[in-house]
Amino acid sequence: MSLLPIFQWLVHAPEFTWVRDSKWGFAVVEMVHLVAFAGLGGAVLLSDLSVLGVGLQRRQALLVL
């Protein structure tokens, strides 16, 4: 099975042509990617520090309605 038809479809898909042809398309996609990556890294860091007993020392009760 050849992957060529899949790649040809990707080249002509509207979402990817917008990224390729617009002035700010790639910059917007890259900015969203980096912000999401930073948020994920921050969440992992907070959970790791919590497991190690270094971060988030104070525990708060959850409000249950």
PyMOL Python script that loads the backbone (N, CA, C, O; Angstrom):
from pymol import cmd

cmd.read_pdbstr("""\
ATOM      1  N   MET A   1       0.842  -1.184   0.000  1.00  0.00           N
ATOM      2  CA  MET A   1       0.000   0.000   0.000  1.00  0.00           C
ATOM      3  C   MET A   1       0.885   1.244   0.000  1.00  0.00           C
ATOM      4  O   MET A   1       1.803   1.376   0.810  1.00  0.00           O
ATOM      5  N   SER A   2       0.592   2.133  -0.910  1.00  0.00           N
ATOM      6  CA  SER A   2       1.378   3.349  -1.040  1.00  0.00           C
ATOM      7  C   SER A   2       0.761   4.469  -0.203  1.00  0.00           C
ATOM      8  O   SER A   2      -0.461   4.594  -0.120  1.00  0.00           O
ATOM      9  N   LEU A   3       1.603   5.265   0.403  1.00  0.00           N
ATOM     10  CA  LEU A   3       1.143   6.402   1.184  1.00  0.00           C
ATOM     11  C   LEU A   3       1.008   7.670   0.351  1.00  0.00           C
ATOM     12  O   LEU A   3       0.575   8.704   0.861  1.00  0.00           O
ATOM     13  N   LEU A   4       1.372   7.600  -0.920  1.00  0.00           N
ATOM     14  CA  LEU A   4       1.341   8.772  -1.785  1.00  0.00           C
ATOM     15  C   LEU A   4      -0.051   9.407  -1.880  1.00  0.00           C
ATOM     16  O   LEU A   4      -0.136  10.632  -1.799  1.00  0.00           O
ATOM     17  N   PRO A   5      -1.145   8.656  -2.046  1.00  0.00           N
ATOM     18  CA  PRO A   5      -2.466   9.301  -2.105  1.00  0.00           C
ATOM     19  C   PRO A   5      -2.833  10.052  -0.827  1.00  0.00           C
ATOM     20  O   PRO A   5      -3.501  11.085  -0.879  1.00  0.00           O
ATOM     21  N   ILE A   6      -2.403   9.542   0.297  1.00  0.00           N
ATOM     22  CA  ILE A   6      -2.684  10.220   1.577  1.00  0.00           C
ATOM     23  C   ILE A   6      -1.946  11.541   1.631  1.00  0.00           C
ATOM     24  O   ILE A   6      -2.513  12.555   2.039  1.00  0.00           O
ATOM     25  N   PHE A   7      -0.694  11.541   1.228  1.00  0.00           N
ATOM     26  CA  PHE A   7       0.082  12.781   1.245  1.00  0.00           C
ATOM     27  C   PHE A   7      -0.423  13.779   0.208  1.00  0.00           C
ATOM     28  O   PHE A   7      -0.392  14.988   0.441  1.00  0.00           O
ATOM     29  N   GLN A   8      -0.883  13.287  -0.919  1.00  0.00           N
ATOM     30  CA  GLN A   8      -1.456  14.185  -1.920  1.00  0.00           C
ATOM     31  C   GLN A   8      -2.742  14.816  -1.407  1.00  0.00           C
ATOM     32  O   GLN A   8      -2.999  15.993  -1.658  1.00  0.00           O
ATOM     33  N   TRP A   9      -3.550  14.042  -0.691  1.00  0.00           N
ATOM     34  CA  TRP A   9      -4.767  14.595  -0.098  1.00  0.00           C
ATOM     35  C   TRP A   9      -4.412  15.651   0.943  1.00  0.00           C
ATOM     36  O   TRP A   9      -5.061  16.695   1.008  1.00  0.00           O
ATOM     37  N   LEU A  10      -3.392  15.394   1.757  1.00  0.00           N
ATOM     38  CA  LEU A  10      -2.985  16.356   2.770  1.00  0.00           C
ATOM     39  C   LEU A  10      -2.511  17.668   2.162  1.00  0.00           C
ATOM     40  O   LEU A  10      -2.775  18.737   2.712  1.00  0.00           O
ATOM     41  N   VAL A  11      -1.815  17.595   1.033  1.00  0.00           N
ATOM     42  CA  VAL A  11      -1.321  18.803   0.374  1.00  0.00           C
ATOM     43  C   VAL A  11      -2.467  19.678  -0.085  1.00  0.00           C
ATOM     44  O   VAL A  11      -2.355  20.903  -0.061  1.00  0.00           O
ATOM     45  N   HIS A  12      -3.571  19.070  -0.504  1.00  0.00           N
ATOM     46  CA  HIS A  12      -4.672  19.832  -1.079  1.00  0.00           C
ATOM     47  C   HIS A  12      -5.829  20.054  -0.099  1.00  0.00           C
ATOM     48  O   HIS A  12      -6.833  20.655  -0.482  1.00  0.00           O
ATOM     49  N   ALA A  13      -5.723  19.595   1.134  1.00  0.00           N
ATOM     50  CA  ALA A  13      -6.784  19.810   2.116  1.00  0.00           C
ATOM     51  C   ALA A  13      -6.880  21.302   2.450  1.00  0.00           C
ATOM     52  O   ALA A  13      -5.852  21.972   2.548  1.00  0.00           O
ATOM     53  N   PRO A  14      -8.093  21.832   2.628  1.00  0.00           N
ATOM     54  CA  PRO A  14      -8.258  23.277   2.849  1.00  0.00           C
ATOM     55  C   PRO A  14      -7.525  23.810   4.083  1.00  0.00           C
ATOM     56  O   PRO A  14      -6.994  24.921   4.058  1.00  0.00           O
ATOM     57  N   GLU A  15      -7.497  23.030   5.149  1.00  0.00           N
ATOM     58  CA  GLU A  15      -6.820  23.491   6.359  1.00  0.00           C
ATOM     59  C   GLU A  15      -5.329  23.683   6.126  1.00  0.00           C
ATOM     60  O   GLU A  15      -4.736  24.647   6.610  1.00  0.00           O
ATOM     61  N   PHE A  16      -4.740  22.775   5.395  1.00  0.00           N
ATOM     62  CA  PHE A  16      -3.302  22.844   5.183  1.00  0.00           C
ATOM     63  C   PHE A  16      -2.922  23.859   4.113  1.00  0.00           C
ATOM     64  O   PHE A  16      -1.846  24.453   4.175  1.00  0.00           O
ATOM     65  N   THR A  17      -3.803  24.061   3.128  1.00  0.00           N
ATOM     66  CA  THR A  17      -3.499  25.096   2.146  1.00  0.00           C
ATOM     67  C   THR A  17      -3.592  26.475   2.787  1.00  0.00           C
ATOM     68  O   THR A  17      -2.859  27.386   2.404  1.00  0.00           O
ATOM     69  N   TRP A  18      -4.487  26.635   3.759  1.00  0.00           N
ATOM     70  CA  TRP A  18      -4.558  27.914   4.480  1.00  0.00           C
ATOM     71  C   TRP A  18      -3.253  28.166   5.230  1.00  0.00           C
ATOM     72  O   TRP A  18      -2.722  29.276   5.195  1.00  0.00           O
ATOM     73  N   VAL A  19      -2.744  27.163   5.894  1.00  0.00           N
ATOM     74  CA  VAL A  19      -1.487  27.315   6.632  1.00  0.00           C
ATOM     75  C   VAL A  19      -0.346  27.595   5.667  1.00  0.00           C
ATOM     76  O   VAL A  19       0.508  28.439   5.940  1.00  0.00           O
ATOM     77  N   ARG A  20      -0.328  26.907   4.561  1.00  0.00           N
ATOM     78  CA  ARG A  20       0.756  27.064   3.592  1.00  0.00           C
ATOM     79  C   ARG A  20       0.711  28.392   2.851  1.00  0.00           C
ATOM     80  O   ARG A  20       1.755  28.999   2.612  1.00  0.00           O
ATOM     81  N   ASP A  21      -0.484  28.854   2.484  1.00  0.00           N
ATOM     82  CA  ASP A  21      -0.596  30.016   1.614  1.00  0.00           C
ATOM     83  C   ASP A  21      -0.764  31.350   2.349  1.00  0.00           C
ATOM     84  O   ASP A  21      -0.462  32.399   1.779  1.00  0.00           O
ATOM     85  N   SER A  22      -1.232  31.333   3.584  1.00  0.00           N
ATOM     86  CA  SER A  22      -1.458  32.604   4.268  1.00  0.00           C
ATOM     87  C   SER A  22      -0.168  33.112   4.912  1.00  0.00           C
ATOM     88  O   SER A  22       0.782  32.362   5.135  1.00  0.00           O
ATOM     89  N   LYS A  23      -0.172  34.390   5.196  1.00  0.00           N
ATOM     90  CA  LYS A  23       1.017  35.011   5.784  1.00  0.00           C
ATOM     91  C   LYS A  23       1.187  34.606   7.248  1.00  0.00           C
ATOM     92  O   LYS A  23       2.309  34.397   7.710  1.00  0.00           O
ATOM     93  N   TRP A  24       0.085  34.496   7.971  1.00  0.00           N
ATOM     94  CA  TRP A  24       0.143  34.235   9.415  1.00  0.00           C
ATOM     95  C   TRP A  24      -0.296  32.822   9.795  1.00  0.00           C
ATOM     96  O   TRP A  24      -0.340  32.505  10.983  1.00  0.00           O
ATOM     97  N   GLY A  25      -0.616  31.980   8.845  1.00  0.00           N
ATOM     98  CA  GLY A  25      -1.135  30.642   9.151  1.00  0.00           C
ATOM     99  C   GLY A  25      -0.188  29.805   9.984  1.00  0.00           C
ATOM    100  O   GLY A  25      -0.568  29.285  11.033  1.00  0.00           O
ATOM    101  N   PHE A  26       1.030  29.675   9.526  1.00  0.00           N
ATOM    102  CA  PHE A  26       1.996  28.858  10.257  1.00  0.00           C
ATOM    103  C   PHE A  26       2.311  29.463  11.617  1.00  0.00           C
ATOM    104  O   PHE A  26       2.480  28.735  12.595  1.00  0.00           O
ATOM    105  N   ALA A  27       2.391  30.792  11.689  1.00  0.00           N
ATOM    106  CA  ALA A  27       2.698  31.449  12.962  1.00  0.00           C
ATOM    107  C   ALA A  27       1.599  31.207  13.988  1.00  0.00           C
ATOM    108  O   ALA A  27       1.886  30.981  15.163  1.00  0.00           O
ATOM    109  N   VAL A  28       0.351  31.251  13.556  1.00  0.00           N
ATOM    110  CA  VAL A  28      -0.773  31.011  14.476  1.00  0.00           C
ATOM    111  C   VAL A  28      -0.763  29.571  14.967  1.00  0.00           C
ATOM    112  O   VAL A  28      -0.926  29.319  16.161  1.00  0.00           O
ATOM    113  N   VAL A  29      -0.575  28.634  14.059  1.00  0.00           N
ATOM    114  CA  VAL A  29      -0.539  27.220  14.448  1.00  0.00           C
ATOM    115  C   VAL A  29       0.625  26.958  15.396  1.00  0.00           C
ATOM    116  O   VAL A  29       0.468  26.240  16.384  1.00  0.00           O
ATOM    117  N   GLU A  30       1.766  27.520  15.113  1.00  0.00           N
ATOM    118  CA  GLU A  30       2.944  27.314  15.969  1.00  0.00           C
ATOM    119  C   GLU A  30       2.757  27.959  17.341  1.00  0.00           C
ATOM    120  O   GLU A  30       3.186  27.398  18.350  1.00  0.00           O
ATOM    121  N   MET A  31       2.120  29.133  17.389  1.00  0.00           N
ATOM    122  CA  MET A  31       1.879  29.802  18.664  1.00  0.00           C
ATOM    123  C   MET A  31       0.932  28.983  19.542  1.00  0.00           C
ATOM    124  O   MET A  31       1.179  28.816  20.736  1.00  0.00           O
ATOM    125  N   VAL A  32      -0.143  28.476  18.954  1.00  0.00           N
ATOM    126  CA  VAL A  32      -1.076  27.635  19.712  1.00  0.00           C
ATOM    127  C   VAL A  32      -0.368  26.367  20.191  1.00  0.00           C
ATOM    128  O   VAL A  32      -0.586  25.920  21.317  1.00  0.00           O
ATOM    129  N   HIS A  33       0.464  25.798  19.351  1.00  0.00           N
ATOM    130  CA  HIS A  33       1.209  24.594  19.710  1.00  0.00           C
ATOM    131  C   HIS A  33       2.133  24.853  20.900  1.00  0.00           C
ATOM    132  O   HIS A  33       2.179  24.051  21.833  1.00  0.00           O
ATOM    133  N   LEU A  34       2.862  25.958  20.875  1.00  0.00           N
ATOM    134  CA  LEU A  34       3.801  26.249  21.954  1.00  0.00           C
ATOM    135  C   LEU A  34       3.091  26.594  23.256  1.00  0.00           C
ATOM    136  O   LEU A  34       3.566  26.218  24.328  1.00  0.00           O
ATOM    137  N   VAL A  35       1.965  27.302  23.190  1.00  0.00           N
ATOM    138  CA  VAL A  35       1.202  27.617  24.404  1.00  0.00           C
ATOM    139  C   VAL A  35       0.634  26.337  25.013  1.00  0.00           C
ATOM    140  O   VAL A  35       0.661  26.165  26.231  1.00  0.00           O
ATOM    141  N   ALA A  36       0.120  25.441  24.174  1.00  0.00           N
ATOM    142  CA  ALA A  36      -0.396  24.162  24.679  1.00  0.00           C
ATOM    143  C   ALA A  36       0.721  23.318  25.280  1.00  0.00           C
ATOM    144  O   ALA A  36       0.535  22.672  26.311  1.00  0.00           O
ATOM    145  N   PHE A  37       1.871  23.327  24.635  1.00  0.00           N
ATOM    146  CA  PHE A  37       3.021  22.573  25.146  1.00  0.00           C
ATOM    147  C   PHE A  37       3.485  23.122  26.497  1.00  0.00           C
ATOM    148  O   PHE A  37       3.833  22.352  27.392  1.00  0.00           O
ATOM    149  N   ALA A  38       3.490  24.453  26.646  1.00  0.00           N
ATOM    150  CA  ALA A  38       3.875  25.072  27.915  1.00  0.00           C
ATOM    151  C   ALA A  38       2.854  24.746  29.002  1.00  0.00           C
ATOM    152  O   ALA A  38       3.227  24.479  30.144  1.00  0.00           O
ATOM    153  N   GLY A  39       1.567  24.767  28.651  1.00  0.00           N
ATOM    154  CA  GLY A  39       0.534  24.420  29.636  1.00  0.00           C
ATOM    155  C   GLY A  39       0.639  22.980  30.089  1.00  0.00           C
ATOM    156  O   GLY A  39       0.495  22.689  31.276  1.00  0.00           O
ATOM    157  N   LEU A  40       0.886  22.082  29.161  1.00  0.00           N
ATOM    158  CA  LEU A  40       1.059  20.675  29.511  1.00  0.00           C
ATOM    159  C   LEU A  40       2.297  20.477  30.377  1.00  0.00           C
ATOM    160  O   LEU A  40       2.266  19.730  31.355  1.00  0.00           O
ATOM    161  N   GLY A  41       3.379  21.145  30.015  1.00  0.00           N
ATOM    162  CA  GLY A  41       4.606  21.043  30.818  1.00  0.00           C
ATOM    163  C   GLY A  41       4.414  21.588  32.218  1.00  0.00           C
ATOM    164  O   GLY A  41       4.932  21.018  33.178  1.00  0.00           O
ATOM    165  N   GLY A  42       3.674  22.689  32.353  1.00  0.00           N
ATOM    166  CA  GLY A  42       3.393  23.244  33.671  1.00  0.00           C
ATOM    167  C   GLY A  42       2.544  22.319  34.517  1.00  0.00           C
ATOM    168  O   GLY A  42       2.779  22.182  35.717  1.00  0.00           O
ATOM    169  N   ALA A  43       1.558  21.681  33.902  1.00  0.00           N
ATOM    170  CA  ALA A  43       0.712  20.741  34.636  1.00  0.00           C
ATOM    171  C   ALA A  43       1.513  19.529  35.103  1.00  0.00           C
ATOM    172  O   ALA A  43       1.338  19.059  36.227  1.00  0.00           O
ATOM    173  N   VAL A  44       2.379  19.033  34.249  1.00  0.00           N
ATOM    174  CA  VAL A  44       3.226  17.895  34.633  1.00  0.00           C
ATOM    175  C   VAL A  44       4.180  18.299  35.751  1.00  0.00           C
ATOM    176  O   VAL A  44       4.397  17.534  36.692  1.00  0.00           O
ATOM    177  N   LEU A  45       4.748  19.493  35.652  1.00  0.00           N
ATOM    178  CA  LEU A  45       5.655  19.972  36.686  1.00  0.00           C
ATOM    179  C   LEU A  45       4.943  20.108  38.032  1.00  0.00           C
ATOM    180  O   LEU A  45       5.480  19.696  39.060  1.00  0.00           O
ATOM    181  N   LEU A  46       3.739  20.684  38.032  1.00  0.00           N
ATOM    182  CA  LEU A  46       2.993  20.824  39.282  1.00  0.00           C
ATOM    183  C   LEU A  46       2.646  19.473  39.890  1.00  0.00           C
ATOM    184  O   LEU A  46       2.750  19.291  41.103  1.00  0.00           O
ATOM    185  N   SER A  47       2.236  18.527  39.054  1.00  0.00           N
ATOM    186  CA  SER A  47       1.891  17.216  39.604  1.00  0.00           C
ATOM    187  C   SER A  47       3.130  16.479  40.107  1.00  0.00           C
ATOM    188  O   SER A  47       3.064  15.793  41.127  1.00  0.00           O
ATOM    189  N   ASP A  48       4.250  16.609  39.412  1.00  0.00           N
ATOM    190  CA  ASP A  48       5.479  15.967  39.879  1.00  0.00           C
ATOM    191  C   ASP A  48       5.962  16.570  41.196  1.00  0.00           C
ATOM    192  O   ASP A  48       6.382  15.845  42.097  1.00  0.00           O
ATOM    193  N   LEU A  49       5.902  17.882  41.304  1.00  0.00           N
ATOM    194  CA  LEU A  49       6.304  18.525  42.553  1.00  0.00           C
ATOM    195  C   LEU A  49       5.368  18.155  43.696  1.00  0.00           C
ATOM    196  O   LEU A  49       5.800  18.025  44.841  1.00  0.00           O
ATOM    197  N   SER A  50       4.101  17.988  43.389  1.00  0.00           N
ATOM    198  CA  SER A  50       3.146  17.587  44.414  1.00  0.00           C
ATOM    199  C   SER A  50       3.437  16.170  44.909  1.00  0.00           C
ATOM    200  O   SER A  50       3.358  15.895  46.106  1.00  0.00           O
ATOM    201  N   VAL A  51       3.772  15.275  43.980  1.00  0.00           N
ATOM    202  CA  VAL A  51       4.104  13.896  44.363  1.00  0.00           C
ATOM    203  C   VAL A  51       5.370  13.867  45.213  1.00  0.00           C
ATOM    204  O   VAL A  51       5.482  13.069  46.143  1.00  0.00           O
ATOM    205  N   LEU A  52       6.322  14.739  44.889  1.00  0.00           N
ATOM    206  CA  LEU A  52       7.567  14.790  45.658  1.00  0.00           C
ATOM    207  C   LEU A  52       7.396  15.496  47.003  1.00  0.00           C
ATOM    208  O   LEU A  52       8.299  15.468  47.839  1.00  0.00           O
ATOM    209  N   GLY A  53       6.247  16.125  47.211  1.00  0.00           N
ATOM    210  CA  GLY A  53       6.000  16.813  48.475  1.00  0.00           C
ATOM    211  C   GLY A  53       6.613  18.198  48.530  1.00  0.00           C
ATOM    212  O   GLY A  53       6.732  18.769  49.614  1.00  0.00           O
ATOM    213  N   VAL A  54       7.003  18.755  47.396  1.00  0.00           N
ATOM    214  CA  VAL A  54       7.639  20.064  47.358  1.00  0.00           C
ATOM    215  C   VAL A  54       6.625  21.146  47.040  1.00  0.00           C
ATOM    216  O   VAL A  54       6.643  22.208  47.661  1.00  0.00           O
ATOM    217  N   GLY A  55       5.749  20.900  46.092  1.00  0.00           N
ATOM    218  CA  GLY A  55       4.807  21.918  45.651  1.00  0.00           C
ATOM    219  C   GLY A  55       3.402  21.638  46.127  1.00  0.00           C
ATOM    220  O   GLY A  55       3.057  20.500  46.445  1.00  0.00           O
ATOM    221  N   LEU A  56       2.597  22.673  46.176  1.00  0.00           N
ATOM    222  CA  LEU A  56       1.201  22.582  46.571  1.00  0.00           C
ATOM    223  C   LEU A  56       1.044  21.873  47.914  1.00  0.00           C
ATOM    224  O   LEU A  56       0.336  20.872  48.021  1.00  0.00           O
ATOM    225  N   GLN A  57       1.706  22.400  48.924  1.00  0.00           N
ATOM    226  CA  GLN A  57       1.689  21.804  50.254  1.00  0.00           C
ATOM    227  C   GLN A  57       0.308  21.913  50.917  1.00  0.00           C
ATOM    228  O   GLN A  57      -0.157  20.970  51.557  1.00  0.00           O
ATOM    229  N   ARG A  58      -0.332  23.061  50.758  1.00  0.00           N
ATOM    230  CA  ARG A  58      -1.611  23.285  51.425  1.00  0.00           C
ATOM    231  C   ARG A  58      -2.720  22.621  50.624  1.00  0.00           C
ATOM    232  O   ARG A  58      -2.841  22.828  49.417  1.00  0.00           O
ATOM    233  N   ARG A  59      -3.523  21.827  51.306  1.00  0.00           N
ATOM    234  CA  ARG A  59      -4.621  21.152  50.644  1.00  0.00           C
ATOM    235  C   ARG A  59      -5.920  21.852  51.018  1.00  0.00           C
ATOM    236  O   ARG A  59      -6.122  22.234  52.171  1.00  0.00           O
ATOM    237  N   GLN A  60      -6.780  22.012  50.051  1.00  0.00           N
ATOM    238  CA  GLN A  60      -8.071  22.647  50.281  1.00  0.00           C
ATOM    239  C   GLN A  60      -9.157  21.624  50.030  1.00  0.00           C
ATOM    240  O   GLN A  60      -9.047  20.775  49.145  1.00  0.00           O
ATOM    241  N   ALA A  61     -10.217  21.723  50.835  1.00  0.00           N
ATOM    242  CA  ALA A  61     -11.342  20.812  50.662  1.00  0.00           C
ATOM    243  C   ALA A  61     -12.115  21.217  49.410  1.00  0.00           C
ATOM    244  O   ALA A  61     -12.266  22.401  49.106  1.00  0.00           O
ATOM    245  N   LEU A  62     -12.594  20.220  48.702  1.00  0.00           N
ATOM    246  CA  LEU A  62     -13.391  20.481  47.510  1.00  0.00           C
ATOM    247  C   LEU A  62     -14.819  20.833  47.922  1.00  0.00           C
ATOM    248  O   LEU A  62     -15.378  20.231  48.838  1.00  0.00           O
ATOM    249  N   LEU A  63     -15.385  21.791  47.250  1.00  0.00           N
ATOM    250  CA  LEU A  63     -16.752  22.205  47.512  1.00  0.00           C
ATOM    251  C   LEU A  63     -17.670  21.296  46.712  1.00  0.00           C
ATOM    252  O   LEU A  63     -17.632  21.288  45.482  1.00  0.00           O
ATOM    253  N   VAL A  64     -18.491  20.535  47.410  1.00  0.00           N
ATOM    254  CA  VAL A  64     -19.420  19.614  46.758  1.00  0.00           C
ATOM    255  C   VAL A  64     -20.813  20.168  46.965  1.00  0.00           C
ATOM    256  O   VAL A  64     -21.247  20.424  48.088  1.00  0.00           O
ATOM    257  N   LEU A  65     -21.506  20.346  45.841  1.00  0.00           N
ATOM    258  CA  LEU A  65     -22.865  20.877  45.926  1.00  0.00           C
ATOM    259  C   LEU A  65     -23.866  19.785  46.123  1.00  0.00           C
ATOM    260  O   LEU A  65     -25.064  20.054  46.216  1.00  0.00           O
TER     261      LEU A  65
END
""", "prot")
cmd.dss("prot")
cmd.show_as("cartoon", "prot")
cmd.util.cbc("prot")
cmd.orient("prot")
